[in-house]
Amino acid sequence: MSPQAPRPLLTSDSATEQATTSDGVTPGGVQSVDRAITVLEVLARTGGSTVTEVSAELGVHKSTASRLLGALELRGLVHHPSDGSRYQLGFGILRLAHAIPGRLSVVAEARDEVRGLARTHSETVNLAVLREGHAVNVDQEMGPSSVATHDWIGSLTPLHATASGKVLLAGLPSDERAQIVRTQGLPALTARTITSKKRLERELIDVAAQGYATVCEEFEIGLNSVAVPVRDHLGSVIASISVSGPAFRFTEKNMCELVDDLQEACLRVSRRMGYVPQDVP
């Protein structure tokens, strides 16, 4: 048997990158990600830095800083002018940020409407967008009669069991909708949750046709909700605004009575997002 070739000596940096945790995560990989993010933050703060300055900020060798900058440059996140001057943020940052403005602007454009609905109807109002097969609440206002104290901002809620989720699902092409349902499933959260694909699809067709969705204790016992879509300049559903309240007070009759008001509020937000109704020349 031929003698085994000697293993290369590991530096402290490479040794860290070789190690793995019990769940398969490489600590060095996490450290590299953290350092790369710090590099971007440094360049954003300074407007431009040299390798020496970046290495000093990170507390690492210049060679490590150079490798990080090189990797970020390859992805377009960092730009190094041909004259050899300071590294700067690259236009790749704009590519990553491209999907954010729509979500951020809809929060700003809907803020007054969300606040007004909560004040007028004395219930909790939420603005939600689609994210990773869930509805994520990005804004919330509690009305004077609200009994709930839960802060839903940032919370991911199931699409099939919430009014906002049904609105967002109904606004998707059928193949995308089917993919989400296959991936996320239809778990029963209460005895009233829809767990049949055929039944859910029939309801989503109705939601798309009537322009609103309701749930009665499908997500949580004692909680009812109604939601309406917000559209962008292409007419695509980009968000939903919902009004929710305790089932003993916020009944199906109450929900139906405020649908017109909710639809008008969502139309105003949609117009601000560039939406033009089909019946308007």
N, C-alpha and C positions, 0 to 999 in steps of 0.2 A: 504494500500500500504506500503510495507516495505521501510524503509529509504534507500536512495541511498548511496552506499558506498563512502566514501570520496576519491577524486581523489588524486593520489600520487603527492607529490611536485616535481616539475621539477627543475633540476639543470640548470645552464646557458647553458651547452652543450646540455642536453636533450631537453630543451625548443627550442633551435635553430633547433634541428632535427625534432621536432614536427610541426613546422611552415611550411606552404607552400605558394608559390606565386600564383598569379592569373592564371598562366599557368600550375599549378600542380607540379612545380619543388620544391623540398625540399631544401632550402638554406643550411641546415645542411649537406645534402647529397653532395652538391657541395663542401662545405668546407672540408668534409671528403676526397673526391677525391683529392682535392688540397693538403691536408696534406699527403695523401698516396704517391702522386707523389714526394712531398718534401722529404719524408722518403727515397725513392729510390735514389733521387739525393744526399742526405746526405751520404748514404752507398756507392754510386759510388765514391764520392769525398774522403771519409775517408778510404775506404777499409774495414770498420767494425766499428760498434759503439755499445755502451751499451744503455739500455733503458734510463738511466739518461742523456746520451749525446744526444740522439734523442729528448727527451722531452725538453732539453735546446735549441736545434736548432729550434724546432717548437714553443717554448714558450707555451707548454701545460703541464698539469699534467702528472706524470709518468704513471698513470693508462690509460690515453688516448693514450699515446705513446705505451704502452704495447698492448692495443687493436688493434691499427693500425698495429703494427709489427706482431701480432698474425694472423690477417686477411690476411696479405700479405704472411705470412708463409704457411697458409693453401692453397694458390694458387701457392705455389712454387716460388714466386717472391723473397722471403727472406728466408734465411737459418740460423737456430740457432744451432750451434754445440752442441752435447750432453754433452760436458764438461762445458757448461754454459758460454762460452766465448762470444765475441762480435757477434752481428747480422751481417750477410753479405748478399750480393745479391745472390739470388738463381738461379738455372739453368732454372727456368721458364722464366727468362728474355730471354734466348736463344730461347725458344719456340716462344715467341712473336716476336722476331727479325728475325726469320727464313725466313719470306716472304720478308724481306727488302733487303738483300744482292743482290738478283737477279735484283731488280729494280735499286739499286744503281750502281751495276757493269755494267749494260747495259748503264747507262749514261756515265760512265767513258770510256767504250770500244767504244762507239759511238761518243765521243766528237770530235775526229779528223775528222771523216767522216762527221759529221754535219757541222763542220767549213769548210771543204774542198768543200762540195757541195754548200754551200752559196757563197763561194768565186768564184767557177767555174761558177755557173749559175746565180749569182747576184740576187738571190731571197731569201725569208725567208725560213729557214729550221727548222722543229720541230721534236722532238722525243717525242712520246706519248706512254703511257701504259694504260691498262684497269683498271678502278677503279669505283666500285659502279655503274655499268651500263653506264659509260661515258668514254670518252677518256680524260686522263689528260696529259697535256704537261709537260714534266719533263726537257726538254732542248730546247734551241732555239738559232739560229744564224741568223742574218740579213745580207744579201748580200749587196754589194756596191750600187746596183740599187734599193734596197727595198724602197718603199714609205711608207710602214706601220711602225708605231712606237709603236704599241700595244705589250706589253709584255705578251705572252701567257703562260709563265711558271706558273704552278699551276692551270691553268684554266681548268675547266671541260667543254668539248664540246660534243654535241650529236653524238652518233655513226652512226645514219642513214643518217646524212647530211654532214659528213666530210669524206675526203679520208682516214685519219688515222682511223677513227671510222669504216668505212666499212672494212678495212683490219683486224682490231681487231675482228669485228663481224664474218667475213668470216672464221677466224681461230678457232672459237669455235665449239663445238659439236652442232648439230642442236637443241637439247632440251634446252641447255643453251642459245643459240641464241634466241629461241622462248620465253623463260622466260623473257629475257631482253626486248624484243620487247613488250611483254604483260605488263611488269611493267612500262617501260618508255614511251610507246606509240610512235607514229610517228608524232609529231606536225609539222605543216608547218611553216618553218622559212622564206621561200621566195616562190614565185610562182613555183619555180623549184624543191622544196624539194619533195623527194619521200615519199608519205604518204600511199601507198598501200603495205600491207604485202607481197602479191604475187609478186609484181614488185620488191620489195626490195630483196626478197629471190632469184629471178632469177638473179638479179645483183650480189648478194653475191656469187652465184655459179660461175659466170663468173670471179669474183675477185679471188676466190680460184684457178681457173683453169689457169688464165693468170698471176697471181702473182703480181698484182698491182690494185689500184683503183683510179678513178678520180672523181672529182666533179666540176661542172661548175655552180657557183652562187647558190648552193643548201643551203649553210649555211649563206652566206652573199652576197648581191648583189654587183657585181664587183669583187668578189674574186673566183679564181679557184685554184685547188690543185690536186696533184698526190701523192700517198703514196705506199710504199712497206713494206712488213713484215720483222721483225727481229725474228729469231728462236733460241731456246735453244738447248741443247744437246739431247733432246727428239724429236726435230723437231716441237715442239709446238710454236705457235706465241706468243711472249712475249712483243713485242713492234712494233712500226711502225715509219718509217721516212718519212716525207712528205716535199714536196717543194710546196710553194704557192706563188701566185703573182696576180697582178691586171689583170682582165679579158681582158682589152684592149691590154695588152702586153703578158700575159701568156696564150696563146690560147691553144686549144686542140692539135693543131699541135706541139706547143712548148713542151707541156707535153709529148706527145708521143716520141718526139726526145730525151728527157732526161731519159726516163724509163730505158734504158739499163745501163746508168751510175748510176742511183739510185739503181737499182737491184744489181749491182756489189758492191756498197758501203754497202748495207744491207747484202750481202753475206759475206763480210769481217767481219762485226760486228758479224754476226751469227756464223762464224767460231771461233771467239774469245770467244763466249759464249758456245762453245763446239759442235756446229752443224756440222754434216758431211752430205753433199748432197748424195742422194741415188745413183747417178751415179758415185760416187767415191768409189773405193774398200776399 
